[in-house]
Amino acid sequence: MELPKQKTKPVSYNPELIVLFGKPKCGKSTLMASLDSNLIIDLEDGYKSLEVFKVLPKKASDIFEISNLIKAEIKKTGKQPYKYITIDNATRLEEFALPYAAFMYRNTAMGATWGMLKDERGVVLKDKNGKPMIDPKADVRLLPNGGGYLYLRNALKELINSLRGLSETLILIGHVKDKQIRVDGEELSEMSIDLAGKTGDIICGEADAIGYIYREGKKTFISFEGGDNTIKEARPTHLRGQKFLVAEGDDKNNVKVDLSKIFLNK
């Protein structure tokens, strides 16, 4: 290894993790369906009317199983079976993560007896084998002082990371939420991805690009322009500070989609 004598030249690349968020019915599913070799992890069964590769997991363990199946296929063939993997959507993924977060907390010393079913006297119920029965509705977000959000964030990150590196790009689709922030003592509204607490900021901080999907008439845009009241930004040079027209409809409701300026063919 030698110390560098010259600066490296910036290069553009397809993001390993990209977050795309927008308001409901802004065309997110149509855009994802247009991508060839895109596995849709459809958490809300929202692609019924679209021709796609999709799986319909029902719980966190299903997502880990999907990850293992893809890994097995890569080991068997020596190549990734899909160019893209899309998780749709982040809000639903967080719901999947809640029971897994409870499982993670119960595997700590302080959480070993937490979240058990109890009778009206407060006595823990046991199954036929004498084991304490877990309360499926136990919510780590209700732990004192917000301590449970750490487990929720870790559970969510584990679910996402289980799919990273299994395709060229992992796409996380999200909905919009407005959150209140303070800037120079003034309270402002910031548009962000719909995830609890600081989870959205942490996930977006790990992404190579965050794009906002929106419509203007029959045109659909994805913006990576930062500096306003949305959490938009990108590291790849071809996306940084840019806005792209990605879909346009005609009078007969036919939609032409073009994501070639966002996902480069290398």
Phi and psi in degrees as a GROMACS rama.xvg file:
@    title "Ramachandran Plot"
@    xaxis  label "Phi"
@    yaxis  label "Psi"
@TYPE xy
-125.675  150.183  GLU-2
-71.1613  139.28  LEU-3
-69.0156  143.13  PRO-4
-106.553  -14.6151  LYS-5
-134.925  150.783  GLN-6
-71.725  144.412  LYS-7
-75.9965  150.874  THR-8
-82.6355  138.715  LYS-9
-66.3666  138.449  PRO-10
-126.119  151.985  VAL-11
-96.6324  156.505  SER-12
-157.932  156.39  TYR-13
-73.173  132.416  ASN-14
-61.859  141.439  PRO-15
-72.9843  -38.6765  GLU-16
-131.824  122.378  LEU-17
-125.165  135.327  ILE-18
-106.518  123.877  VAL-19
-120.841  122.301  LEU-20
-133.33  155.565  PHE-21
-171.649  176.229  GLY-22
-73.9899  158.261  LYS-23
-55.8163  143.585  PRO-24
64.4409  30.0139  LYS-25
-94.4867  1.35086  CYS-26
104.123  14.8732  GLY-27
-60.9853  -45.4464  LYS-28
-64.9575  -40.7097  SER-29
-61.9615  -40.6059  THR-30
-63.7106  -44.7974  LEU-31
-67.8552  -34.8764  MET-32
-67.2625  -22.8678  ALA-33
-77.0414  -16.6169  SER-34
-78.9751  126.56  LEU-35
-71.6251  150.122  ASP-36
54.8598  47.4409  SER-37
-118.634  115.118  ASN-38
-86.2105  118.324  LEU-39
-92.2923  117.69  ILE-40
-90.4692  93.9121  ILE-41
-90.8908  101.719  ASP-42
-87.7365  -8.75119  LEU-43
-125.204  9.80058  GLU-44
52.831  49.4709  ASP-45
-101.847  9.86289  GLY-46
-114.559  24.8583  TYR-47
-59.5774  -34.4375  LYS-48
-94.9087  9.31095  SER-49
-122.898  147.032  LEU-50
-89.8074  105.918  GLU-51
-146.475  163.939  VAL-52
-82.5898  122.133  PHE-53
-145.7  152.779  LYS-54
-127.654  152.349  VAL-55
-122.643  76.1258  LEU-56
-67.395  152.205  PRO-57
-113.486  -14.5547  LYS-58
-155.961  171.734  LYS-59
-58.7869  -40.9363  ALA-60
-62.0585  -28.5273  SER-61
-64.8746  -37.5783  ASP-62
-67.3297  -40.6625  ILE-63
-64.3072  -35.35  PHE-64
-65.9703  -41.0693  GLU-65
-59.7999  -44.0575  ILE-66
-58.2664  -45.0152  SER-67
-66.552  -35.9767  ASN-68
-65.6358  -40.4098  LEU-69
-66.3378  -42.0524  ILE-70
-60.8881  -40.1207  LYS-71
-64.3713  -39.0702  ALA-72
-66.2563  -40.2911  GLU-73
-63.1434  -42.3899  ILE-74
-64.5928  -36.93  LYS-75
-73.0435  -42.8368  LYS-76
-102.023  -17.654  THR-77
80.4702  10.1462  GLY-78
-147.261  159.681  LYS-79
-74.4338  131.366  GLN-80
-71.958  -21.962  PRO-81
-131.838  143.568  TYR-82
-76.8646  -33.7544  LYS-83
-128.186  149.242  TYR-84
-127.992  127.636  ILE-85
-116.718  127.458  THR-86
-100.707  119.29  ILE-87
-131.628  103.346  ASP-88
-136.994  176.959  ASN-89
-66.2519  -37.5491  ALA-90
-62.8943  -44.8036  THR-91
-67.5016  -36.0065  ARG-92
-61.6345  -36.4659  LEU-93
-63.968  -36.7451  GLU-94
-65.1228  -38.3347  GLU-95
-62.8044  -35.4725  PHE-96
-73.9273  -23.205  ALA-97
-58.5042  -52.0811  LEU-98
-62.301  -34.0086  PRO-99
-69.597  -36.6277  TYR-100
-63.1272  -39.6447  ALA-101
-63.2424  -40.2949  ALA-102
-61.5756  -42.7645  PHE-103
-64.0667  -40.394  MET-104
-67.9886  -39.1558  TYR-105
-67.2897  -16.4643  ARG-106
-90.9597  14.1441  ASN-107
-107.02  162.115  THR-108
-61.6118  -41.6568  ALA-109
-78.9324  -16.7098  MET-110
-106.427  7.83735  GLY-111
-60.6138  -32.1656  ALA-112
-108.4  9.99034  THR-113
-83.5057  150.605  TRP-114
71.4433  36.6216  GLY-115
-102.729  149.071  MET-116
-69.9649  136.526  LEU-117
-130.509  155.001  LYS-118
-84.126  -174.414  ASP-119
-66.4411  -16.6326  GLU-120
-91.2657  -3.04606  ARG-121
87.9504  10.7572  GLY-122
-86.9711  133.662  VAL-123
-65.737  129.125  VAL-124
-78.6841  147.591  LEU-125
-125.626  150.571  LYS-126
-81.243  -174.214  ASP-127
-66.161  -17.3645  LYS-128
-95.002  3.77305  ASN-129
82.8904  11.6029  GLY-130
-93.3926  142.575  LYS-131
-57.6252  139.961  PRO-132
-90.9629  129.191  MET-133
-79.6253  136.707  ILE-134
-81.879  112  ASP-135
-66.1795  -15.8432  PRO-136
-95.2836  1.97149  LYS-137
-60.8086  130.841  ALA-138
-122.332  114.148  ASP-139
-64.0159  -20.5471  VAL-140
-66.3889  -15.2502  ARG-141
-94.3391  3.20223  LEU-142
-64.5781  150.547  LEU-143
-57.2518  143.811  PRO-144
59.5552  24.7969  ASN-145
68.2109  17.5009  GLY-146
-64.6487  -21.2154  GLY-147
-75.079  -18.4884  GLY-148
-65.7693  -26.9991  TYR-149
-60.1268  -43.4524  LEU-150
-70.6051  -35.1976  TYR-151
-65.7495  -43.8034  LEU-152
-62.3457  -43.9176  ARG-153
-65.7862  -38.3022  ASN-154
-64.5804  -44.5163  ALA-155
-63.5891  -42.665  LEU-156
-64.5559  -37.9068  LYS-157
-63.3471  -40.7264  GLU-158
-63.097  -44.8491  LEU-159
-66.9218  -46.0733  ILE-160
-66.9193  -23.2149  ASN-161
-64.5338  -19.7807  SER-162
-106.871  -8.33903  LEU-163
-72.6414  141.888  ARG-164
82.7536  -1.05914  GLY-165
-95.3641  -2.99624  LEU-166
-150.797  173.301  SER-167
-65.3123  -40.4642  GLU-168
-138.796  131.62  THR-169
-100.708  125.073  LEU-170
-110.327  126.449  ILE-171
-110.914  116.193  LEU-172
-91.8018  136.335  ILE-173
-138.996  161.617  GLY-174
-95.3578  166.706  HIS-175
-91.8918  143.623  VAL-176
-138.765  153  LYS-177
-100.327  128.584  ASP-178
-124.208  151.52  LYS-179
-90.2388  129.744  GLN-180
-128.375  162.088  ILE-181
-115.069  126.789  ARG-182
-126.234  116.131  VAL-183
53.4596  41.4563  ASP-184
80.6709  -3.59154  GLY-185
-102.936  135.23  GLU-186
-85.5734  124.219  GLU-187
-126.353  160.696  LEU-188
-99.9755  129.022  SER-189
-118.836  133.202  GLU-190
-84.6953  126.251  MET-191
-141.126  179.993  SER-192
-80.9238  143.56  ILE-193
-79.3325  85.159  ASP-194
-138.931  153.002  LEU-195
-71.0893  145.512  ALA-196
55.5157  -133.628  GLY-197
-90.4155  4.14927  LYS-198
-58.7587  -44.1831  THR-199
-60.2881  -42.5675  GLY-200
-63.7708  -40.1242  ASP-201
-67.1396  -45.5824  ILE-202
-63.0798  -44.8173  ILE-203
-65.6801  -31.2644  CYS-204
-66.1462  -26.3359  GLY-205
-87.3094  -12.8707  GLU-206
-79.153  149.853  ALA-207
-77.6092  -23.9027  ASP-208
-155.418  143.68  ALA-209
-127.429  118.314  ILE-210
-119.538  143.728  GLY-211
-103.569  123.016  TYR-212
-95.4073  130.156  ILE-213
-151.887  162.703  TYR-214
-113.811  146.602  ARG-215
-131.952  100.89  GLU-216
65.0605  -125.304  GLY-217
-92.247  6.31659  LYS-218
-104.606  140.792  LYS-219
-117.369  133.383  THR-220
-121.724  153.467  PHE-221
-121.607  123.248  ILE-222
-111.083  134.35  SER-223
-115.24  20.6845  PHE-224
-79.7699  116.366  GLU-225
-88.0971  -178.107  GLY-226
96.7087  -3.64509  GLY-227
-114.21  -151.059  ASP-228
-94.1421  28.8623  ASN-229
-125.595  152.266  THR-230
-88.9443  81.2822  ILE-231
-123.912  136.96  LYS-232
-176.018  166.988  GLU-233
-156.213  143.816  ALA-234
-88.15  -42.273  ARG-235
-58.3236  135.754  PRO-236
-64.9447  -28.707  THR-237
-76.3005  -11.7574  HIS-238
-106.818  -26.6667  LEU-239
-58.0718  119.445  ARG-240
71.5442  15.1739  GLY-241
-106.565  158.567  GLN-242
-128.576  135.429  LYS-243
-126.553  136.326  PHE-244
-79.6216  117.428  LEU-245
-114.237  -13.7037  VAL-246
-157.576  147.233  ALA-247
-148.714  132.715  GLU-248
-101.01  155.908  GLY-249
-106.864  -173.521  ASP-250
-69.0624  -14.675  ASP-251
-100.643  14.8376  LYS-252
65.3575  21.4102  ASN-253
-83.0486  134.824  ASN-254
-115.963  127.607  VAL-255
-104.328  122.497  LYS-256
-111.028  137.11  VAL-257
-141.37  105.77  ASP-258
-106.495  16.0106  LEU-259
-67.3864  -23.9624  SER-260
-82.6307  -12.4417  LYS-261
-97.6511  -48.7058  ILE-262
-105.01  104.977  PHE-263
-75.6258  141.285  LEU-264
-89.4105  107.803  ASN-265
